[in-house]
Amino acid sequence: MVASTEVCPRSALAARVSDFAASSAIECCLKMPSIYWGKPSSQLVQVNFDVAIRNSTFVQAAVLRNHEGVIVSAQAQASHTHDPEKAEAEAALMAINLAIRSRCSHVMFEEDASVIINCFTNLDQTPNWRCYAIIEEARDKLKYFTCWTFLKVTRFQNRLPHNLASWAYCNQFFGLVPISSIFHLLSMENSEN
C-alpha cells in the first residue's frame, strides 16, 4: 500500500474524493483538510471513532456506515489506560478491527484527534512511545483494505461515536452494539446541542 501525503486544496476536494472513491488504485491514504464530508460512494464505507471519559474511565466507540449513511455496525469498549492519547490509539485499532470484521475493502476513517490522524496520514511519523505498539499494530492491519484513508474532522462532526461511548458507559454495555440500541443517538447527532 502506498501512502500519499499530498494535501488536497479545498477547491479540488470534491473531485479528489470522487476520484478516490471510484479508483481501484492502491494509492489510497490521502491527507485532506478538515471540512464537512458527505456520503461516500457505493464502494466506500465510513468509520467514525472517538473516546469519551466518564468517572476516570476512557470508553471508546466506533460507528461504521455504508455509502447511504446507514449504520451497519457499532462497537464500544472500556479502556484500562489512563492516558488519553493511548485511549485514542486503541479506538483507532478498534475501528480498524470493526471494518475488517465487517469485510470492508474501501474505508474512510474519521476522528477528531489530530495526533492520531497524523499517525496514519504520515506513515513515516514515529508515534508517541506510550502508544507506539498500538499504532504499529493498527498500521499493520491496514493491509487488509484495498483502499483506506484517515480524515481529521471536528468534534461536532464526530459526535455520534462520542455519544455512543457515553451511552455505553452509562449502560455498561460493551462490545458490538445492536443498531436498535442507538437510534436515539441519531437524533442527537443531527442537533447542535
FIPAVEX-504378 format. One record per residue (C-alpha): residue in three letters; z, x, y. Coordinates in steps of 0.2 Angstrom, whole numbers, plus 5000, padded with zeros to 4 digits. Layout:
N
+-------+------+------+------+
! zator !    Z !    X !    Y !
+-------+------+------+------+
!   ala !    Z !    X !    Y !
...
+-------+------+------+------+
//
This chain:
193
+-------+------+------+------+
! zator !    Z !    X !    Y !
+-------+------+------+------+
!   met ! 5000 ! 5000 ! 5000 !
!   val ! 4995 ! 5007 ! 5017 !
!   ala ! 5006 ! 5003 ! 5032 !
!   ser ! 4999 ! 5001 ! 5049 !
!   thr ! 5009 ! 5005 ! 5064 !
!   glu ! 4997 ! 4998 ! 5077 !
!   val ! 5004 ! 4987 ! 5090 !
!   cys ! 4993 ! 4971 ! 5092 !
!   pro ! 4991 ! 4966 ! 5111 !
!   arg ! 4996 ! 4948 ! 5114 !
!   ser ! 4978 ! 4943 ! 5118 !
!   ala ! 4972 ! 4949 ! 5101 !
!   leu ! 4987 ! 4942 ! 5091 !
!   ala ! 4979 ! 4926 ! 5085 !
!   ala ! 4963 ! 4935 ! 5080 !
!   arg ! 4973 ! 4948 ! 5071 !
!   val ! 4984 ! 4935 ! 5062 !
!   ser ! 4968 ! 4926 ! 5056 !
!   asp ! 4961 ! 4942 ! 5050 !
!   phe ! 4977 ! 4947 ! 5041 !
!   ala ! 4978 ! 4930 ! 5033 !
!   ala ! 4960 ! 4930 ! 5027 !
!   ser ! 4959 ! 4948 ! 5022 !
!   ser ! 4962 ! 4954 ! 5004 !
!   ala ! 4963 ! 4972 ! 5011 !
!   ile ! 4978 ! 4982 ! 5006 !
!   glu ! 4982 ! 4987 ! 5024 !
!   cys ! 4995 ! 4974 ! 5027 !
!   cys ! 5010 ! 4980 ! 5036 !
!   leu ! 5007 ! 4976 ! 5055 !
!   lys ! 5019 ! 4978 ! 5069 !
!   met ! 5017 ! 4963 ! 5080 !
!   pro ! 5025 ! 4958 ! 5097 !
!   ser ! 5040 ! 4945 ! 5097 !
!   ile ! 5032 ! 4929 ! 5101 !
!   tyr ! 5031 ! 4912 ! 5093 !
!   trp ! 5020 ! 4912 ! 5077 !
!   gly ! 5014 ! 4896 ! 5069 !
!   lys ! 5010 ! 4891 ! 5052 !
!   pro ! 5002 ! 4904 ! 5041 !
!   ser ! 4985 ! 4902 ! 5032 !
!   ser ! 4985 ! 4895 ! 5015 !
!   gln ! 4987 ! 4912 ! 5006 !
!   leu ! 5002 ! 4917 ! 5017 !
!   val ! 5020 ! 4912 ! 5015 !
!   gln ! 5033 ! 4915 ! 5027 !
!   val ! 5051 ! 4920 ! 5023 !
!   asn ! 5064 ! 4920 ! 5037 !
!   phe ! 5081 ! 4928 ! 5033 !
!   asp ! 5097 ! 4931 ! 5043 !
!   val ! 5115 ! 4934 ! 5042 !
!   ala ! 5130 ! 4924 ! 5049 !
!   ile ! 5148 ! 4930 ! 5049 !
!   arg ! 5162 ! 4917 ! 5046 !
!   asn ! 5180 ! 4922 ! 5045 !
!   ser ! 5176 ! 4941 ! 5042 !
!   thr ! 5163 ! 4936 ! 5028 !
!   phe ! 5145 ! 4940 ! 5030 !
!   val ! 5134 ! 4927 ! 5022 !
!   gln ! 5115 ! 4930 ! 5020 !
!   ala ! 5101 ! 4917 ! 5019 !
!   ala ! 5083 ! 4917 ! 5016 !
!   val ! 5071 ! 4902 ! 5018 !
!   leu ! 5053 ! 4903 ! 5010 !
!   arg ! 5040 ! 4891 ! 5017 !
!   asn ! 5022 ! 4888 ! 5012 !
!   his ! 5007 ! 4888 ! 5024 !
!   glu ! 5011 ! 4870 ! 5029 !
!   gly ! 5029 ! 4874 ! 5034 !
!   val ! 5036 ! 4865 ! 5019 !
!   ile ! 5052 ! 4874 ! 5012 !
!   val ! 5048 ! 4880 ! 4995 !
!   ser ! 5064 ! 4889 ! 4991 !
!   ala ! 5080 ! 4894 ! 4999 !
!   gln ! 5094 ! 4906 ! 4994 !
!   ala ! 5111 ! 4910 ! 5001 !
!   gln ! 5124 ! 4924 ! 4996 !
!   ala ! 5140 ! 4931 ! 5002 !
!   ser ! 5141 ! 4949 ! 5005 !
!   his ! 5155 ! 4961 ! 5001 !
!   thr ! 5151 ! 4973 ! 5015 !
!   his ! 5160 ! 4973 ! 5032 !
!   asp ! 5145 ! 4982 ! 5040 !
!   pro ! 5133 ! 4971 ! 5050 !
!   glu ! 5118 ! 4982 ! 5048 !
!   lys ! 5121 ! 4984 ! 5029 !
!   ala ! 5123 ! 4965 ! 5028 !
!   glu ! 5106 ! 4963 ! 5037 !
!   ala ! 5098 ! 4975 ! 5025 !
!   glu ! 5105 ! 4966 ! 5010 !
!   ala ! 5097 ! 4950 ! 5017 !
!   ala ! 5080 ! 4958 ! 5018 !
!   leu ! 5082 ! 4963 ! 5000 !
!   met ! 5087 ! 4946 ! 4995 !
!   ala ! 5072 ! 4939 ! 5005 !
!   ile ! 5060 ! 4951 ! 4996 !
!   asn ! 5068 ! 4946 ! 4979 !
!   leu ! 5066 ! 4927 ! 4983 !
!   ala ! 5047 ! 4930 ! 4987 !
!   ile ! 5045 ! 4940 ! 4971 !
!   arg ! 5054 ! 4926 ! 4960 !
!   ser ! 5043 ! 4913 ! 4969 !
!   arg ! 5027 ! 4923 ! 4964 !
!   cys ! 5021 ! 4925 ! 4981 !
!   ser ! 5007 ! 4938 ! 4984 !
!   his ! 5004 ! 4937 ! 5003 !
!   val ! 5021 ! 4936 ! 5013 !
!   met ! 5026 ! 4937 ! 5031 !
!   phe ! 5045 ! 4941 ! 5033 !
!   glu ! 5053 ! 4936 ! 5049 !
!   glu ! 5070 ! 4942 ! 5055 !
!   asp ! 5079 ! 4944 ! 5072 !
!   ala ! 5087 ! 4961 ! 5069 !
!   ser ! 5076 ! 4974 ! 5076 !
!   val ! 5084 ! 4988 ! 5067 !
!   ile ! 5080 ! 4981 ! 5050 !
!   ile ! 5062 ! 4975 ! 5055 !
!   asn ! 5059 ! 4993 ! 5061 !
!   cys ! 5064 ! 5000 ! 5044 !
!   phe ! 5049 ! 4990 ! 5037 !
!   thr ! 5036 ! 4992 ! 5051 !
!   asn ! 5039 ! 5011 ! 5052 !
!   leu ! 5040 ! 5017 ! 5034 !
!   asp ! 5042 ! 5035 ! 5040 !
!   gln ! 5059 ! 5030 ! 5048 !
!   thr ! 5074 ! 5035 ! 5039 !
!   pro ! 5086 ! 5021 ! 5038 !
!   asn ! 5104 ! 5022 ! 5043 !
!   trp ! 5114 ! 5031 ! 5029 !
!   arg ! 5125 ! 5016 ! 5026 !
!   cys ! 5110 ! 5005 ! 5021 !
!   tyr ! 5098 ! 5019 ! 5015 !
!   ala ! 5099 ! 5014 ! 4997 !
!   ile ! 5097 ! 4995 ! 5000 !
!   ile ! 5082 ! 4998 ! 5012 !
!   glu ! 5074 ! 5010 ! 4999 !
!   glu ! 5076 ! 4998 ! 4985 !
!   ala ! 5068 ! 4984 ! 4997 !
!   arg ! 5054 ! 4995 ! 5002 !
!   asp ! 5050 ! 4999 ! 4983 !
!   lys ! 5049 ! 4981 ! 4979 !
!   leu ! 5035 ! 4978 ! 4992 !
!   lys ! 5023 ! 4985 ! 4979 !
!   tyr ! 5024 ! 4968 ! 4971 !
!   phe ! 5015 ! 4960 ! 4985 !
!   thr ! 4996 ! 4961 ! 4989 !
!   cys ! 4999 ! 4959 ! 5007 !
!   trp ! 5015 ! 4959 ! 5017 !
!   thr ! 5022 ! 4961 ! 5035 !
!   phe ! 5038 ! 4961 ! 5044 !
!   leu ! 5039 ! 4952 ! 5061 !
!   lys ! 5054 ! 4953 ! 5074 !
!   val ! 5057 ! 4935 ! 5080 !
!   thr ! 5070 ! 4928 ! 5092 !
!   arg ! 5087 ! 4922 ! 5086 !
!   phe ! 5081 ! 4905 ! 5092 !
!   gln ! 5066 ! 4906 ! 5081 !
!   asn ! 5076 ! 4911 ! 5066 !
!   arg ! 5090 ! 4898 ! 5067 !
!   leu ! 5086 ! 4889 ! 5051 !
!   pro ! 5092 ! 4904 ! 5039 !
!   his ! 5106 ! 4907 ! 5051 !
!   asn ! 5112 ! 4889 ! 5050 !
!   leu ! 5109 ! 4889 ! 5031 !
!   ala ! 5121 ! 4904 ! 5030 !
!   ser ! 5134 ! 4895 ! 5040 !
!   trp ! 5132 ! 4879 ! 5029 !
!   ala ! 5133 ! 4890 ! 5013 !
!   tyr ! 5149 ! 4897 ! 5019 !
!   cys ! 5157 ! 4880 ! 5024 !
!   asn ! 5152 ! 4873 ! 5007 !
!   gln ! 5155 ! 4888 ! 4997 !
!   phe ! 5138 ! 4886 ! 4990 !
!   phe ! 5129 ! 4902 ! 4985 !
!   gly ! 5113 ! 4906 ! 4975 !
!   leu ! 5097 ! 4896 ! 4975 !
!   val ! 5100 ! 4881 ! 4987 !
!   pro ! 5092 ! 4864 ! 4982 !
!   ile ! 5080 ! 4859 ! 4996 !
!   ser ! 5088 ! 4842 ! 4997 !
!   ser ! 5104 ! 4850 ! 5002 !
!   ile ! 5097 ! 4857 ! 5018 !
!   phe ! 5087 ! 4843 ! 5025 !
!   his ! 5100 ! 4840 ! 5039 !
!   leu ! 5097 ! 4859 ! 5044 !
!   leu ! 5079 ! 4855 ! 5048 !
!   ser ! 5084 ! 4843 ! 5062 !
!   met ! 5095 ! 4857 ! 5069 !
!   glu ! 5080 ! 4869 ! 5068 !
!   asn ! 5070 ! 4858 ! 5079 !
!   ser ! 5083 ! 4855 ! 5093 !
!   glu ! 5088 ! 4868 ! 5106 !
!   asn ! 5107 ! 4866 ! 5103 !
+-------+------+------+------+
//
